[in-house]
Amino acid sequence: MVAHLLRLKFLLLRNSLRRSPWQLVGIVLGALYALGILAVLIAALFVVGDDPATARTAVILAGAAAVAGWALIPVVFSGLDLTLDPARFTTYAVPTPQLLTGLAAGGLIGIPGAAMLLAVLAQAASWYRFPGALAAALVLSAVAVFTCLIAARVTVAAAVSLTGSRRFRDFTGLLLVIPLVLLGPIISAVGNGISAGGNFLPRLADVLAWTPLGAVWAVPGDIALGNYGAAGAKALIALAFLAVLVLAWKALLLRALVSPPQSAAGRKSAGLGLFSRFPATPTGAVAARALIYWLRDPRYSASLLIVPLLAVVLVFSGNNAGPDGGLLVCLALGPLIGFLVGFSLHADVSYDNTAFALHLATGISGRADRAGRVLACAVFAVPAVVLASVLPAVLIGRPTLLLPVLGVSLAALLMGMGLSSAVSARYTYNVPLPGENAFKTPPGSTGRAMLVQSAFSLLLFVLLLPVLVPGALAVVLESSLWGAVTLLAGLLLGAAVLILGIRLGGRWLDARGPELLQQVSVNK
């Protein structure tokens, strides 16, 4: 059964490459990127290998970061390859041990898993000067690799389980505050420690070595230094942590097989809800429907997790950047949030999937569709961008920065929404289907998504240049006049790009609505 699951994973990967050339492009680019990083890491390991203490510190820090990254990144950012989605085995009587083993081993098939395996084997080989450490590293390589793979499965499965509950949706904002608040002190402490120099990194490695994140990586270094007792204790910690992860994954997998995550039933409510808050026009109807998606669909909220995370990272990075830290936050926060929120609209039609047929069946014009989606996004985007632009300038006592930063931020938001209105009507790529895991990366989407997003970012930067130039002059010269010019240019050019994007996107939508429906209705 395990071999059958692995063959199935290979078959699905091969078919996706044949079906979508963009998937092949994405794999080639990802492989080149991964190989480049691996080459640098391997070279660094072999350079510091003469000093076992330094090598131990480097391996523990990098390994702990890898485990944490595998556990958090699939949930917060890019997603996890769920080609062998456990929910697809609900109707099959696959024994749990074989299913667990097959899914875990299947994680090695793909760029992230293969790169992790090569990196672990490379760090094991770097201990060749110490035979005992080399043997321990090779023996524990499987533990290290599967700790990362299963940690990703556990966190994603837990996230899927939570997003299926109504209570989670009601308290999502509160739950997100906890990791965001903890992230700041962590970044601040690490930054202060590194800037202070000394033995901070070795001390940090010593602490991580006794935690589940770093225990498995500390064993070879301890053996090389002659600390056999500590090495044995940490090996037990690593094995116990892997066992706990397996048990947690088993419990979550059994729950997913018994009751697969489904879209929650709609709330019972009297009246028209949000539809009564917007004008009784086609644009107003689309805006109300789109805003409901922003509020209730976890696929939309997941894409916006980066916004509060970015604010927290910038604030604490600014605190560690010295006297110019506040200026950095003031100049970057508003424009970056404007760009990200405007960018988030570019896959709006793809998220609709078959529900986009409603827009075609009712005869809504393409321009009304584009304008309605922009209006829904602007309900929360405009206040957020204005607040992120004005508040830092007020707090650091630099009122001359208010106008230029606000001008660039609003221009980034308006131009981003305009470009998204055009891009989403013409260029689509696979996204998680309605009711699926919000953090899933569908097969065949990587290459096309990278191309669309890169072209979008480059074009937006070019369009922003006429606003960035007077903005830079306003900041350097501390000129209120140039600040007013920046704000005026941002509003006028941003509004022009927004209107043009709505019209162009509406024209494309009217001309190729059925073709667009076919693209977003099928996972290619």
Steps between C-alpha positions, in 0.01 A plus 500: 500500500788740581660431163163556331464841666849598389426391143179701516693810609750453214215446254315814611820704482580368152148567373501855638826567316353369175177691546647834606828639360487763774540227759816387322630857492429538870677174585807594294521846660440357847761229448762753387421722799518208742826374351655845532409526868618144564835571337558803723397312816711195420805712427454689828464176696819352360690825562408516871529123544854523640361663815237263648364767736436745216358228278271386783366854548438547128326163458275549804390851398438404137328176595272662757408766245423225248266315737323823594477599133349168398244532779399864441564597136244260346231648725583869478642549153537270203302190590565127502492267203192289573509294180431199723237681703389273789137600438517320165547166676182531706314236299791253484582248771871579513658382828612797706867392545547453125321827424716691747820347364401556139402863553816570699726340241308678225611828652850427369370509141526864402746786525455588872527140620788410270689819591453429870627144459810618313567770759476252789731252329745781420516614862554139603788467251657819635588309821735266310792617715332341805390139428271474803324823415470393135338170597254672735412762241432234236287294738296804607460636146168321460381639834593855397337477156175345618480738795483785249258326263261383770514834685370662180223240472397547862479879490313506169259227613439689825438822306254324269321354801472841664386685191210261470355612833279799549671597824833529322355737242345713773825531694752490217611856565560426868696183427722677250596765755685244716769390251532853364563644847755228575675551167608853588687418823668204329625714212602775741692262728682331213585835341633644825701187568660492158581871506654462845730228365680279744372151569134562429470254213682214681282562807188500285613173342557349844144587598348372176700178531282396796175578317317285244602746230873454541556172684547278195750744349709526819584130535788482245662816637480374859661171399777687316565701818495189720169578676357149463248523783347820365494350150305197623249714687441721197459197274221383732339846484512489120346153484231591753411816306468304176278245676276779633473650152406161352231447765361850447497454123329161539227653714446788256507262202239270655281800570538621139410154367190472719377858449680677215512881523209656320376847440293610793129550446389854456370692796129550538429869489203722445508759226755555225807531721786677326294532183288762678813704572587556136309670218241285322706495182708231325817658640354510850388136480845384391660709777275346766568149378876560480510652849322193639780290353764722660334458838410129492721317250827385667675502161470880494596554863800268461637719222480804726691347793814662365361852558496505883811283501680756286400783733634318806827403329560855377430657838738276689760514225480878522552486875824310442622726219607786723388862471389455138277203579186709540567666165530157335165390639335826399625481141437128441188396691228684309634438146561130566153446643349690208687279255408174675130579536472619140689192387264268692220570248686350204370144569147602596329335203705183547365469855143524368538173313161384367322777692625738232222355281257707707655818361462375143149363543363824646650708220709728722731710287871450532547857618247453782674177602839671513372807683309293755801294596712814535234664718488200733877502541508877553263472797783374720805576284471879493472542881784254555733676256415848630559388860830328411616816321389766748557337839878436471568856381304639796665270753858583394426872481570541128186669359682589177502129412126466525410633154766317292450168678123527473530586130722200421288266713170599339659486155626144571153396618303661217742389228515150650122468496490634144762254377327217687171590333662448161726206588229291668280530189770366272766299682401237755671211676391217727403587856346290781143406413207617713484287813855370457798566722568872478874431518512245220723553196314345203710306247585695186480845656856578600655610172206702371446661842865607519487648152173689554605633839847605383361682197237666719760625749732631230223685317370652822848627590534663157161670538597625846819674382327836427378499860817363660724772351322802658451292813874447530562872446246583771674271749855609419422874486237483775282704269127536559459618140647183357291305751184662366614424145553136596156470656332665203694289250423185696128569507474607135722230350362235734142590408592501130657152516206375707242626252700372204544161666127471574412592140761272343417213733129552437555492125701178525236350727219580258698358207616175659274431797421136405867424437591652836233290671649189342848595621401560862261202519760233427818425693734462206 
